[in-house]
């Protein structure tokens, strides 16, 4: 993933992939980093100016992000970062539990000694990164972004070590790990308990598929209840309250969505 955080992308910046892919990765990175929080209005024209590309690939990228569930378009409201529902949050947790617990069972049965050690080492490194994030001053958005990327890499490595391509593809296609990242970013980066991933790694390396399955189910269910509680105030919002959504300050080099405002906001709906 090509990660660009914070600043305007220089025109002609050498990024991998075509223009639509470039815009897709950049906008998604902003969402996952928390720089563009859920509910934030997205202007195709402003985004195109920031990226230094035409509006067409930006529109295609936003359509792809909508298909993936990261943004939503509403008549007379425009495009904004999607506000998840309680049902969709539960659905992503259920799907992640099903897929990753199966990966845990297969891993525990067939992983080599070297692979078990690799997962232990990755878990220890990840716990160390989270320990740093619990400091008094916290970490920068960029470093938290790196922690989330490594967290996703840890779980994908477990899936890849099952050597079941269909399982890996299902985890990637359904973006169960990415949505976990999205929710975590949206509602704070409170670190998990100390040794959280090392405990999981030991269960996976035990060779007992039942132990591995139970540990992964506990791991994937972590924070769901707390997350739903925090989301309660956002569930069922009507259009009249859209003006209270977070606003993203535009780049000083980018035009505003309406041609003159200092911020990109979600437009109010005409009655």
Number of C-alpha atoms within 10 A of each C-alpha: 10 12 15 17 18 13 8 17 15 11 11 9 9 9 15 11 11 10 18 20 18 20 24 20 21 22 25 22 20 17 23 25 25 21 18 23 23 23 24 23 28 24 24 21 20 22 25 19 21 20 22 17 18 15 18 14 19 26 19 17 23 27 18 16 19 17 11 14 17 22 24 22 16 9 7 11 17 17 22 25 23 19 20 18 15 16 9 12 18 16 13 18 20 15 18 24 20 16 19 25 24 20 28 30 21 22 26 27 16 16 18 13 9 9 16 22 15 16 23 21 15 21 24 17 17 20 22 14 19 24 16 14 19 14 9 7 8 14 15 9 16 13 14 20 21 14 17 24 16 17 22 16 14 20 18 17 16 24 24 15 21 20 15 12 12 9 17 20 13 14 22 13 10 16 17 22 22 16 19 19 20 20 19 18 22 19 14 10 18 12 15 14 10 12 16 16 24 19 16 23 26 19 21 30 25 15 18 15 22 16 18 26 25 16 19 26 20 12 17 19 14 13 13 16 11 10 18 17 11 12 18 11 9 15 13 9 10 8 15 11 10 18 14 11 16 16 18 17 14 20 18 10 10 18 21 20 21 14 10 8 12 16 16 21 27 25 17 15 14 8 5
